[in-house]
């Protein structure tokens, strides 16, 4: 069976040494932002027995998916509810990103770090795009806000694919550790 196109693209990201500069910048951010000791361990899910980040992603994604469903069933009719859901998702980006950064900083594989860095950038783009959607909606530009949030949904879906790849890759031995 041939390798699906998304998997081929992900493999290219894993092998792309040009992403090493991005991973180094992100590592500097992690060193500045992340706490140490027990708090860092809790951001990684010590008390839960597994990573917190995959759980946290359900909150903003759920809000954004809910808004999209409302948009598709009557954007004008559900304008206020959709705007609130988009805003809630945007507010949830920071704590979700913090748990993701904590997990990413613990990666030992250069290949996974590259994919994780692209995942982080895509999530930042998606979060910013959803914030623009919220602003447009707040200013009464519902149709434009819907269009922008649909674009953000495409970005966050691509990012989610990479996040899923990381979850699977982390559960398997990686022979390319730096």
N, C-alpha and C positions, 0 to 999 in steps of 0.2 A: 504494500500500500504506500503510495507516495506521501511525502510529508506535506501537510496542509500549509498554505501560504502564510498564515499568521505564525505558525511554528518556525517556518524558514526565516521570517523576518526577525523573530526573537533570537534565533541562533546567530543571525548576523549581528544583532546588538551585543550578544555575549562575546563575540569575537572582535568587536570594534574597539581597537586600542585608542581611537580618537575620543572615546568617551571617558578615558582615564582622567583627563583634566577636569571634567565635570564631577567625577567621583571624588577627586581630591578637594574640590571646592565644597562639595556637600559634606565631606568628612570634616572640613574646617567649621562649617555651620553646626554640625552635630557636636563637635568638641566645645563649641561656644554655648549652645542652647541646652543640651542635655544635662540633667543632673548626674551625679555619680552614686554609687552604692546602692542601697536598698530601693530608693525611689526609681532609679534606672531599671532595676530588676522588676519592679512592679509595673513600670511602663511596658516591659517585655512580657508581663503576665505571670510572674513567679507564683502569686497566690492562686491563680486560676489553673495552673498546670499547663498552659499553652498560651500562645501569643494573644494579646489584647487587640491588636490592630485589625485582624479580620472581623472581629466582633464590632469594633467601632465603625468600620466602613458601612455597616448596615444602616446606621442612623442617617448620615447625609444622603446616601444612595436611596434609602426608603423615602425620604422627604422629596427628593428630586423626581423619583419615579412616580410618586403620588401626584406631584404637580403636573408632570407630563400627562398622566392619565386624565386629570381634570382638564388640562388644556385641550386634549384630543376629544373630550366629550362636551366641550363648550367653554372655550377660553374666556369669552366675555362674561358668561354666566358665573364662572368659578374664579374670576380674576383675583378677588381678595384672598381666597383660600390658597390659590396657586402661588401668589406672591409671598404669602406667609410661609408656605412650605419651602419655596426657593430660599427665602431668608434664613429659615431654620437650618437648612442644609449648609448654607454658607457659614453660619455661626459654628457649626459642628466640624468644619474643616480643620481648624487649629488643633483641637485635642486629638482628632483622628490622625492628623499629620505627625503630631508629636509621638504617638505610639508607633507609627510607621518608621519614623526616623530612628527611634530607639531600636527597632528590629533591624533596620538597614545597617546601623552602625555596628551591629554584632555579626554581620556577614563576614565570612572568612574567604569566600571565593571572589576573585576579581570578576569572573563572568557574571555571577549573581549581582555583584555590586553595580556593574554597568547597567544591567536590566533594571535594578532597583532605582538607580539614578534617573533613568528615563521615565520610569513609573512615577517618581516624585515630580518631575517636571510636568508630565502630562496632568497629574492631579492638581498642580498649581495652576496650570492653564485652565483646567475645567473649573476649579473653584473661582478663579477670577472671572471667567466667562459667565458662570452662574451669578456672580455678584453684579455684573453688567446687566444681566437679565432682570435681576431684582430692581436695579435702579431704573431701568426702562419701564418696568411695570409700575413702579412707584410714581413715576412721572406721567402715567396714563397711556403709555405706548405699549399696550398689551400685545398686539400682534408682533411687534418687533421683539418684545421680551420673550414671547413664545419661540420665535425663530432662533433667537440667541441661545435659549435654553436647550433647544433641540440640537444645536451645534455642540453645546457643552456636553450633552448626553453622548454624542458620538466620541468625543475625546475621553470622557470618563469610562466609556465602554472599552476603548483601546487600552487605557490604563489598567482597568480591571483584569483584562486578559493577561497583562504582564504581571500583575499582582498574583493572579492564580498560578502563573508559571513559577513565580518565586516560591510560593507555598509548596508546590510540588518539588521544585528543585532543591529546596532546603530539606526535604524529607528523604532525599536520596544522596548517596555519597557523590561528591563532586571532585573529580580527579584533577581539576584545573586550579586548585587553591594556590594563591600566590606564594 
